[in-house]
Every structure is written in structure tokens, then in C-alpha cells.
């Protein structure tokens, strides 16, 4: 439409039409008179609104990740290093299998709720519940199979027990994730935070109760997570039923699944290869150095968990908004938002580690009661790795909003290649130090690839829009 107006004074033959020019001038003048002036108060109100939403999103994720963080720290303090290593390895396997759910349900849900199904959240969520149950069944079967293989292969009986607990908890953790994501579609993170209070109380309270009773293990830890997610999920369902407006139409399962699969097949590949630079080191280090080394790696990574989970919360909040900006504002608005997001995430990481690094020795001793002290010198390297990775979030969020999961797949393939080529020998010969340097190298490559692919995708969309505009004219 803008292209057509800009050429309103040019006839189809290519000659200028003075009457069209006059009409266009009058129309522009009228539109200028109707354009409202945005006051400073209105701008301040918008900023305050987004600060409030962002703060509530951080609170929500803080309750969830904080509960899991405390759970991880308590397990590291109270369990033997080998059993804590089994917990860490089982969780890394859950993350890999969970990417199936993330890619085929949660990510498409965030994107299509702001475009194709905008204004029909209730109808959209009703049909996605069927996809949820199907994916939950597949994930449980995969995790149960991994538990059996770990038991039969004799790799570690502790690992098979931990995977069994993870299998039982998975359906409840997934429905909890779907409920929280649904609130973010409506830009209502406060309601998600309210429900997350129940998860926090039940998990943290359960940890101390089970420890006092002598029941705490990697198996019961996953059961606590599942129970907390179940109760919190029930609270979310009640709130969502009150929040959502009536469905304006009923999408078919075939139509919805087709859209999710078209988007998610690339996102699934992206998530799987994205698992490699971030989680492949847990099974690698457990194979080369034993299960206790996997626990040591998890103890180190716990320190980065608060900033990573905060960014996950902000990513959930920004993705639907980024999809709308891309859909309505075009390339310039999308590129501007990409740069602002990248700068925001990098600045946040720097600020976080500026507080943590001076306190690393007393903090590590406090958290783990003197365990894993030989790894403290590696914390600054973790800080560097986290900060480098945070720069990639700007282009990554916008590429998802552009429905460009194939570009993210390419970026992750490149980073995964670096992680495997350098990570395997580095882990074998240098242990944890080699692991962290490999992560730094892989994430550095990923940042560069993400920005380059974002620029190419934006240019491609601009060229397509120009061709479409010429065709309309």
C-alpha cells in the first residue's frame, strides 16, 4: 500500500498525472492533521509497561530456575559426586529430547500466535493440546528407552535410575511449559509468575523434606520437579480459562500441525545441533573422566544459570513482539530491534559477572560446602563464554520471528562442527579447561554466523517486498 501511494501521481503508462499529485498532496495533508502526537507521558507509559512485563517475566523465570538452581546446589552438597553426575547427565539427555517439544510446539506457538492465529489464542491453544499429548508420549518413550539402554549396557545404574525419574516427571514438566508459554502469548507474565510460586514452594520445600527423611536422590529430585509442575500447571489452567477471550474460529488439527511441522522441522534440527555446543560436553567429560567430572561441570555451570534463565524469560517475552515488529514494520524496524536486543543481553551478562567474579571463592565454598573447589579458577572463562553467547540472542530471536529456522540451523551446524572438531580432543586431553575453551570457540563462531545470516535474510525479505510492490503497481 505504501508503494502504491508513493507512485500515486504516476499513471500506468508512466506519465505524470497532475490531478493524482494534487490528490496525493491533499490526502497527505489530511493524514498529517489526523496523526496523533505522541506525548512524553505516552512514551513513558509504554516504557513503564514493558519494564513491568520484563520484570514479571524475570520473576517468573526466577521462581522456576531459582527452584531448579537450589535443587541442583542441594544435590551437589548432599549427594555423592557420582550420583550428582548422573543427575547432570540425565538432565542433559532430557534437554536433547525436550527439543522435540520445543521445536514442534512451543516455538511455532510463539510465532504463529502473533501472526496467523492472532486474536484467536483460545482456539489455537485448544488444537495444540492434541500436539502436546502426542509429543509427550514420544518423549517419554525415548527417555524410558534411554533408561533401559543405560541399565542393560551397564554404563551406570545411577544413570538409569535418574532417567527413570525424569521419564515420570516429563509429562507434567511439559504441560507446565505449555501453560507458561500461553501467558506470554497474551503478554501476561505476571499470571505465569503467580502459578510458578507453587512450583517454587513445592520443589524447595520437598528438597529439604526429602533430605531430612533420607529420601533425596537423583530419582526423587526429578519426581519433586514433576509434582511441582503438576500443581502449578493446574493453577495455570484455571487462570487461562478466565483470561482468554472466546475462540473466533476453530483451526483444524491438520492445518495447525502442517504449519508447526513446516516451521518446526528446521527448528528441530536447529535445536538438536544447538544442543551440541552447549550440552555434548556432559556425556563427553563423563566418558573421558568419569561421572564425578560431569557433576563438577554442572556445578560450574550452575553459576551461569541465573543469567541464562533470565534471558530465556526475556526471549519468551520478546519473540511474539519481534514477530509483530517484523510483520508490521519491515526490515528497518527488525534490524533496529535486533541491535537493541543484542546490546541489552551483552550488557546484562557483563553486569551479572561483574558482581559474581569478585565473590567467586566465598560463593563457591558457600554453595557446595567445599566441594569442587579445584574448579574455581575456571569461573572467569565461564563468564567470558556466557557473555559471548548472549550477543547471539538478538539475531537469533529475530530470525525465529522471521520464520527463518533454516538460517538458525545453518548457524548451529557451524558452531556444532567447531564444538566437535575441537571439543572432543580438548576434553580428552585437557579436561574441564578444554571443555570451556571449546565452548568459547563454538559460541564465538555462532555469534558471527547468526549476525551474517540475519543480515542476508533481512536483505532477502526486502528484495521480495520490492518485487511484490512492483507487481502490485
N, C-alpha and C positions, 0 to 999 in steps of 0.2 A: 504494500500500500504506500509506503514512503517513497519507493522508487517511482510509482505511478504519479504521485503528487509532484515530485521533483521535475517530472517531464510533462506536467500538465499543460504547458504552453507550447508543446511540440506536437503537431498532428502526426498521424500515421505515415504521411508522405514525407515527413522530415522537415516541412516548412513551419516557421513560427506562426502561431495564431495569437494575434494581439488581444482578442477577446478572452482567450484562455489565460493569458498573462494577467490581464486586469482582474479576472475572476479569482485567480490564484492569490493575487495580492490582497483582494478584499477578504478572501477566506482566511489567509494567514493573519490579517489584522484582527479579524473576529476571534480567531482561535487564541491570539495573544491576549486579547481582552478577557477571555474566559479562563485562561490559565491561572490557577491559584498560585499565590505567592507563599512559598514555604517559609514560615517564620522560624526564628531560632528556637522558640518553645517547641514547635513540632519536631524539629531535628533532635533537640534534647530528649523529647519524649520517645522517639524511635531508638535513639542510642540507649536510653534507660531500659526500654523494653527488651532489647537484645542483650544487654548486660544482665538483666534479671533472668532471662531464659538461659543464657550461658551459665550463669551462676547455679541455677537449679539443675541444669544438665550435669554440671560438675559435682553437685551434691549427690545426685542420683548415682552417678558412676562412682563417686567416692564411697557411698554406702556399700555398693556391690564389690568394687575392687578392694576397698578397705577391709571388708569382711574376709575376702579371699586372701588378702595380704596378711592379715592377722592369723588366719588359719595356716598359711604357709610358714610364717615365722614360728608359731607354736609347734608345728610339726617338726621344723628344723631344730627346735630346742629340745623337744620331748621324745622324738623318735631317733632310732639309730640311723647313722648316715646312709646305710644301705637301703633301709625302708623309705627314708625320705627321698632317696634317689629313685626308688620305684614309683613313688608318688609323682615326682617330676617327669619321669619318662611316660607314665600313663597319661598325665595331663597333656604332654606334647603330642601324643597319639590322638587324644580326644580333639585337640585343636586341628590336627590334619583332617580327621573325619568330619569335624564340625564345619569345615569349609564347604562341604556339600550343602549344608543348610544355609550357610551364609551367602553362598553364590547363587543358589537357585530360589531362595525365598526372600531373605532379608534385604539384600542389596537391590534386587529388582523392585521390591516393595517400596523402598525409599525413593527410587527414581520415578516409577510409574504413578505413585500416589500424587506427585506434583505435576504430572503431565496427562497421561491417558485417562487416569481414573480420578482426576482432581474433582473434588466436590461429591465424591461417592465413596468415602472411606469405609462406611459400614458394609456396603455391597461388595467392595473389593476384599475386605478382611474375611467376610463370610466364605468366599470361594477359596481364599488362600489357606483356610483351615484344613481343607482336604489335602492340599500340597504339604502342609505341616505334618499331618499324620503319616503320609507316605514316606517322607524323608526321615522322620523319626524312626520308623520301622527299619529302614535301610541302615541308618547309623547304628542302631542297637545291634543289628545282626553283624555288622562289621566289627564293632567293639567286642562283642561276645566271641567272634571268631578269633580276634587277636588274643583274647584271654586264653582260649583253648590252645592256640599255637604256642603261646609263651609257656603254658604248662607242659604240653607234650614235648616241645623242643628242649625243655629243661633249661631255658635261658635264665629264668629266675622265678621261683614260686611266688616271691613277693610281688613281682610284676603282674602275674596272672591274677592274684587276689585284688590288687589295686584296679586292674582293668575290669574285674567283675563288679566292683563298687561303682566304677564310672559308668558301666552299662546300665545299672539300675537307676542311676541318677539322671541319665541323659534325657529321657522324655520330658521330665519336669524342668530341667535347665533350658530346654529348647522352647517350651511354651512360655516360660518366663521371659526369654529373649524376645519372642514374638510380641508379647504384651508390652514390654518396654518400648520396642521399636514403634508400636502402634501409637503410643502417646507422642512420640517425636514427629510422627506424620502430621499431627494436629498442633505441633509446636507447643506442647503442654508437658514439658519435662517435670514440672512440679508434681503432677499426679503420679508419674513414674517414681519420683523420689519418695513420695509418701508410701507407696507399696514396697519400695526397697528397704524401708525401715524394718519391716517384718523379717525380710531375709537377713538383714544385719544382726538383729537381736537373736534370731533362732540359730544362726551359724556360730556366732561368737559365744553365745550362752551354751550352745551344745558342745563346743570345743572344751570349755572349762568343765562342764558336767561330765563328759566322757573321760577326760583326763583324770578327774577325781575318782571316777569309778573304775579306772583301769581299762577302759574300753577303746581308747583312742588309738587309731591305726590309719594307714592309708585307705583301707576299705571303708571304715566308719566315717572318715573325713568326707569322702565322696557322698556317702549316704546323708550326712548333715547338709551338704550343699543341695542335694536333691530335695530334701524335705523343706528347707528354707525357700527354695524356688517354687515348690508346690503351693505353699501357703501364700507367698507373695503373689503368685500368679492368680490365685482365686480373688484376691483383693483387686488386682488389675482388671479382671473380667467384669466385676461389679462396677468399677469406675468407668470403664469404657462403655458399658451399656447405657450409662447416664450421659456420657459426654458426646457420643456420636449422634449426628442427625440421622434421619431416616434415609434408607437407600433410595437413590434416584433411579437406578436400574440394577438388574441382576446379571453381572457378567457370567458367561459360561465357563466351566472348568477348562474346556478345550481351548478357548480363546485365551484365557489367563495363563494357562500352562505354556501355550505356544510363545507368548510374549516373554515369560520368565525363562524359558529354555533358550530362546534366541539371544537374550541378554546374558543369561547365566552360564551358557556353555563356555563363553570366553571368560567370564568372571570365575567360573570353577577352575579352569586351567590357570588363571591368574592367581587364585588363592593357593592352589596346590604348589605351583612353582614359587609363590611368595612364602610358603612355609619353609622352603629350603634354606634361604639365607638367615632365617630367624630361629628355626627350631631343629634343623637337622643336626646341630652340634650336640644336642642332648643324647640321642642314640649313639652318635659318633664317640663322644667322650666316655660314655658308659661302656662301649665296646673296647676302646683302647685302654682306658684307665680304671674301669670298674664302676659299679653302681654308685659308690660313695662320691665319685668325681661328678656324676650327674647332679647329685644333691648339692655339691659345692657350687656348681654353675648356677643352679636355681637360687641358691642363697645370694649370690651376687646379683642376679637379675631381679630379685625382689626389690632392690633399692630403686631400680628404674620403673617399677610398676606404677607408682602414683602418677608420674608424668605421662606414661603411656596410656593409662586408663583415662586420665583427664582428656587426652587428645582423642581417644576413642569416643568419649561423650560428645566432645565438640564436633567431631566428624559426623556423628549421627544427626546433630542439630543442623550442621551446615549443608549436608548433602541434599535434602529436599529444597533448601533455599538456593543452592547452587544450580540445581536443575531448573528452577524457575528463572533465575537470572540468565542462564544460557538460553532458555526457551524464549524469553521475552526481550532481553537486552542485547543479544548478539555477541559478536566476537570481542568488541572493546570492553563491554561490561564484564564478560567472563575472564578476559586476560587481567583486568584490573583486580578482580576478586581473587584470582589465583595468586598474584603477587602479595596481596594483603594477607592472605591466609598463610602463605609460606613464611612471611616475616613474623606473623603472630606466633606461629608454632616454634620457630627458632628462638625468638626472644623468650618465650615461656620456658623452653628447655635450659637456656643459659641461666635464667633467674633461679630455676629449681636447683641446678647443680652448684650454683654459687653459694647456696645455703648448705647443701649436703656435704660438699667436699671438705670444708674445714672441720666438719664434725665426724668424718668417716671412721676414725679409730674408736672413739667412745660409742658412736651409734652402732657400729658393727658388733662390738662387745656386748652392748646392751640388748640388741635384738637376739643374738644367738648364744648368749651366755658363755662366750669364749670360744665357741666352735668356729671353724672355718677362718680363723684369724690369719692364716698364712695367705689368704687371697685378698686381703685388704688393699694391697698395693695395686691391684688391678682395677679398682673402682674408678680412677680418673679416665682410664681407657673406655670403660662403660659409659661414662659421661660424654666423651667425645663421640662414641658410636651413636648414642641416643640423639645428640644434637644434630649430627649429620642426617640421620634418618628423618628427623622432624621436618627438615627442609623439603622433603618429598611430598608431604601431605597436601600442600597447596595444589600442585598439578594433579596429584592422584585423585583428590576429591572432585576436581573439575572434569577430569577425564571420565570418571564414573557418571557425572551429571550429563556429559555429552554422549552418553551411551557408547563410549569408546573403550569397552573392556578389552578389545583386541590389542589396543595400544598398551594398556597396563600389563597384559600378558607378555608382550614383547619385552617391556622393561624388566619384568620379573624373571623372564628367561635369561636375560643378560646377567642380572645380579646372581641368579642361581648358578650359572656357569662359573662365575668368579668364586662363589662360595664353595663349589665342589672342587674346582681345579686347585684352589689354594687352601681350602678348608681341610680337606682330608689329610694331606701331608703335614699341614701346620698343626692339626690336632694330634696327629700320630707322634710327631717329634717334639712339639713344644707345649703340649697340654693346653691348659686353660688360656695361657697367654697367646698361643697360636690361634685359639678359637676367637678371641676378641679382636685380634688384628685382622682375621679373615672377615669378621662381621663388619669392621670399619671399611675394608676394601670393597666388599659387596654392596654396602649401603651407599658408598660414595659413587659407585658406578650407577646405582639405581637412581639417585637424585639427578644426575646428568641426563640419563636416558628419559626420565619422566618429564623433565622440562623440554627436552628436544621433541619428544613425541607430542606433548601438549601443543607446542608451537605449530607443528605440522598439522595436527588435527584442526586447530583453530583456523589455519590458513585454508585448509580443505573445505571447511564449512563456509567460510567467507566466499570462496570461489563458487561453491554450489549455490549459495544465496544469490550471488550476482547473476549466474546463469538463469536461475529461476525468475529473477526480477526482469531480465531482458525478455524472457519468454512471455511473461505477463504483459509487458509493454507491447 
